[in-house]
Structures are given as C-alpha cells and as structure tokens.
Amino acid sequence: MDKRDNKNEIVRISYNLAKGTYIRNVYYENETEKDIIFKNNNFEKSCLIPKSFVQKGWKRNKKSPQNIYISSYLSLLKIYWQKYDTMNE
C-alpha cells in the first residue's frame, strides 16, 4: 500500500438494528473543545470525530475499546484514519 492510500483509509461504520450506527472498537485518546480523538486497535492510527456526531457519549478510558454511536444520517459522511503522528502536529 502506498502512502497516499494509507491517508485515505476510511473508518468502518457498522450498524446494529437495535442500537443504530456506530464505529466499532476504538480507544479514547484525547479531546478538544469540538472533537474527540480515537485510536484503532493497533494504536497506529487515529481519527477525529466531532462531539456533535456522537449520540450516546463516550468513556474517557484509554485502556478499553468502545463502540461510538453516531447519528444515522452522518454515516454517509466519510471519516478517515490518519497516522497517529500527523494528528499531534
């Protein structure tokens, strides 16, 4: 995979009929006034999710994975993984 493809890796959105649209098994890393930063299972990549997208809240626990439920109409938007180093610049 070339570096350009790596920057365009889309965060996978899942759906549960009973609970709704969610992003599966992400780890809380940090947050800003408007966004939350989550890391993937390998802790190599991060994604920014606007707080206004999140429906059922999130845990500020960096050690356990969680599912982040988002508004269903936002599932049409694309959220991308980024290398963790570029998130901190």
Backbone bond lengths (Angstrom), bond angles and torsions (degrees), N, CA, C in turn:
res aa  C-N    CA-C-N  psi(-1)  N-CA   C-N-CA  omega(-1)  CA-C   N-CA-C  phi
1 M - - - 1.444 - - 1.517 108.87 -
2 D 1.289 117.39 133.41 1.453 119.48 -178.66 1.532 110.24 -88.57
3 K 1.325 116.68 163.47 1.462 121.02 -172.32 1.525 112.59 -59.51
4 R 1.306 117.41 -34.67 1.468 119.40 179.37 1.519 110.63 -63.30
5 D 1.328 118.00 -40.58 1.459 121.43 179.49 1.524 110.78 -66.16
6 N 1.312 115.93 -34.97 1.450 120.96 -178.92 1.533 111.08 -62.31
7 K 1.332 117.52 -36.27 1.458 121.68 -179.76 1.516 111.60 -75.28
8 N 1.315 117.87 -19.50 1.448 120.98 -176.85 1.528 113.40 -103.87
9 E 1.303 117.40 22.30 1.456 120.39 178.65 1.533 108.76 -75.97
10 I 1.301 116.00 120.28 1.457 122.07 -175.96 1.527 110.31 -83.17
11 V 1.328 115.45 138.02 1.462 121.47 175.16 1.525 107.30 -68.74
12 R 1.311 116.26 129.60 1.461 121.12 -177.02 1.530 110.47 -76.59
13 I 1.321 115.56 128.41 1.455 122.85 178.16 1.524 108.12 -100.77
14 S 1.320 117.16 131.59 1.460 122.18 178.84 1.526 109.15 -112.14
15 Y 1.333 115.33 165.68 1.456 119.80 179.99 1.519 110.00 -137.53
16 N 1.317 115.58 134.71 1.456 122.90 175.87 1.525 105.96 -123.53
17 L 1.311 117.11 122.43 1.459 121.54 -175.64 1.531 112.11 -54.57
18 A 1.316 117.29 -38.42 1.465 120.83 -177.92 1.530 113.24 -80.19
19 K 1.337 117.22 -33.02 1.462 120.09 -172.31 1.519 114.66 -108.69
20 G 1.332 118.01 -24.19 1.455 120.51 178.12 1.519 114.19 109.50
21 T 1.318 115.30 -160.21 1.453 123.77 -175.80 1.532 109.75 -86.16
22 Y 1.353 116.03 135.11 1.461 118.57 -177.96 1.523 112.07 -152.09
23 I 1.323 113.73 162.42 1.458 122.87 172.68 1.522 105.23 -105.43
24 R 1.303 115.89 126.11 1.456 122.12 -169.19 1.528 113.47 -91.47
25 N 1.325 115.20 139.59 1.470 124.54 170.32 1.527 115.06 47.65
26 V 1.311 116.01 63.28 1.462 120.52 173.83 1.527 108.50 -113.11
27 Y 1.314 115.26 157.82 1.457 121.95 -178.46 1.527 109.47 -111.04
28 Y 1.309 116.12 130.60 1.463 121.24 176.15 1.523 109.31 -63.54
29 E 1.323 116.79 136.44 1.455 120.72 176.76 1.526 111.29 -119.13
30 N 1.326 117.18 -51.00 1.453 120.80 -174.97 1.517 108.25 -166.59
31 E 1.320 116.64 176.09 1.457 119.33 174.23 1.517 110.31 -151.02
32 T 1.312 114.13 155.45 1.451 121.83 175.48 1.523 106.84 -114.32
33 E 1.292 116.36 -172.02 1.463 119.99 179.70 1.533 111.95 -60.76
34 K 1.346 116.40 -35.73 1.462 120.39 -175.21 1.522 115.24 -113.20
35 D 1.331 118.20 -20.25 1.465 121.71 -172.31 1.525 112.35 -126.75
36 I 1.340 114.15 160.71 1.455 122.14 173.25 1.525 106.82 -118.84
37 I 1.307 117.35 138.64 1.458 121.74 177.71 1.522 107.77 -105.15
38 F 1.334 115.27 125.57 1.458 121.75 177.24 1.519 108.76 -120.26
39 K 1.340 116.36 150.24 1.465 121.75 177.22 1.522 109.28 -112.12
40 N 1.342 114.54 157.24 1.467 120.05 178.12 1.530 110.27 -82.25
41 N 1.327 116.11 -178.57 1.471 121.42 -177.37 1.517 113.55 -60.75
42 N 1.326 117.46 -33.29 1.463 121.44 -177.34 1.525 112.61 -86.19
43 F 1.318 116.91 -5.50 1.466 123.25 -176.98 1.525 112.09 59.70
44 E 1.333 117.06 25.26 1.463 121.85 179.48 1.518 111.92 -98.51
45 K 1.326 116.42 -26.94 1.455 120.92 -174.90 1.518 110.46 -129.45
46 S 1.319 114.35 152.95 1.457 120.78 179.72 1.515 110.05 -131.10
47 C 1.314 115.31 161.08 1.459 120.18 173.71 1.524 108.77 -139.35
48 L 1.309 114.65 148.80 1.456 121.93 176.16 1.515 108.23 -99.02
49 I 1.318 116.66 129.64 1.455 120.66 176.29 1.522 107.13 -124.20
50 P 1.326 117.55 121.50 1.458 119.30 177.78 1.535 110.91 -59.70
51 K 1.316 116.43 138.42 1.463 120.68 -179.57 1.525 111.31 -57.77
52 S 1.323 117.30 -31.77 1.463 120.65 -178.63 1.530 112.31 -68.62
53 F 1.342 118.92 -16.96 1.466 122.52 177.41 1.533 111.43 -77.20
54 V 1.331 116.91 -29.81 1.463 122.35 -171.20 1.527 110.33 -76.76
55 Q 1.336 115.41 130.74 1.454 120.48 -177.05 1.523 114.46 -95.23
56 K 1.294 118.97 -43.75 1.468 121.07 -171.33 1.520 112.71 -112.96
57 G 1.307 117.63 20.87 1.449 121.28 178.12 1.519 113.59 79.91
58 W 1.320 115.86 -175.44 1.466 122.91 -178.98 1.522 107.98 -152.06
59 K 1.318 114.72 159.66 1.469 121.23 178.32 1.523 108.18 -100.59
60 R 1.297 116.06 141.79 1.468 120.69 178.33 1.534 110.56 -90.54
61 N 1.320 116.05 40.35 1.457 122.93 -179.59 1.527 108.25 -102.42
62 K 1.319 117.16 115.55 1.467 121.68 -177.16 1.525 113.43 -80.88
63 K 1.337 117.46 -9.38 1.465 119.94 -173.46 1.518 114.59 -101.76
64 S 1.313 118.52 -15.21 1.463 117.94 -178.70 1.527 110.83 -122.22
65 P 1.333 116.37 139.12 1.463 120.22 -179.32 1.529 110.94 -70.94
66 Q 1.304 115.41 154.57 1.453 120.57 179.04 1.520 110.41 -145.66
67 N 1.297 115.36 157.90 1.461 121.31 173.81 1.522 107.53 -97.00
68 I 1.311 116.50 133.86 1.461 121.70 -179.70 1.521 108.28 -107.72
69 Y 1.325 116.30 114.47 1.462 121.41 -179.20 1.523 109.32 -85.96
70 I 1.321 115.15 130.77 1.457 120.84 -178.30 1.529 109.64 -121.11
71 S 1.306 115.48 161.26 1.463 120.99 177.48 1.520 109.18 -58.08
72 S 1.317 117.22 135.01 1.470 121.34 -172.96 1.518 112.94 -60.96
73 Y 1.318 118.78 -37.36 1.464 119.74 -179.27 1.525 112.04 -69.04
74 L 1.318 117.82 -18.22 1.467 121.13 178.84 1.523 112.53 -80.18
75 S 1.327 117.48 -9.37 1.458 119.82 179.63 1.529 111.44 -65.48
76 L 1.315 116.36 -16.66 1.469 120.11 177.53 1.524 111.77 -76.93
77 L 1.334 116.77 -21.05 1.463 120.42 176.70 1.516 109.32 -77.93
78 K 1.308 116.70 154.63 1.461 120.28 179.34 1.517 109.94 -105.56
79 I 1.315 114.89 128.82 1.462 122.47 174.73 1.518 105.71 -109.80
80 Y 1.327 116.90 132.13 1.458 121.10 -174.64 1.520 112.09 -109.06
81 W 1.342 115.18 145.53 1.462 121.62 169.70 1.517 107.47 -78.00
82 Q 1.318 116.00 144.48 1.457 122.18 174.59 1.510 107.92 -130.88
83 K 1.331 116.12 152.88 1.465 118.67 175.00 1.506 107.82 -58.85
84 Y 1.306 116.93 139.29 1.455 121.52 -175.25 1.530 112.12 -58.07
85 D 1.324 118.47 -36.66 1.466 122.33 -179.54 1.518 111.52 -60.80
86 T 1.331 117.35 -38.73 1.470 120.02 -176.90 1.520 111.56 -73.12
87 M 1.327 118.04 -21.50 1.460 121.44 178.51 1.527 110.35 -71.27
88 N 1.306 117.66 -28.44 1.462 121.86 -174.84 1.516 113.61 -91.12
89 E 1.313 118.43 -1.57 1.465 121.01 -177.73 1.503 111.44 -82.86
